[in-house]
């Protein structure tokens, strides 16, 4: 036990004493410097040059600043970086809503009718906050999703979900002409 205590005392006092001795050395005397590690000498052709080191350091700066574009894909798991204590925020969409079909939100539309045409089915919808009706076809883009399919009695939408706890970034919304019982 005494041997360990002595080694600890010598180690803790030895480093400051060595720094003190170096500080008190005469200015004209050159301190003995150890030889550079063999990986940093200029004789080797496989060594990193200063330009390569600068590139590596610039890459590290990009990683620390967040400019690399890395993302985390939780797969089918909950994202461990999202807090469970914070309630999901209201969905943030991309600016002011445009006019017409691209400005419609899936939750705000009501299905009024479905017609069969030579090119497939067409759905007539009305918006809750407007007095206009619109015709939708498969593949049409709405403000918060798109039209997946139109059948004889129903329309299937793919709505984008901004919930970090959701397993998928979207959900299917089915609006039908026949009320479900």
Secondary structure, 3 states (H helix, E strand, C coil): CHHHHHHHHHHHHHHHHHHHHHHCCCCCCCCCCCCCCHHHCCCCCCCCCHHHHHHHHHHHHHHHHCCCCCCCCCCCCCCCCCCCCCCCCCCCCCCCCCCCHHHCCHHHEEEEEEEEECCEEEEEEEECCCCCEEEECCCCEECCEEEEEECCCEEEEEEECCCCCCCCCEEEEEEECCCCC
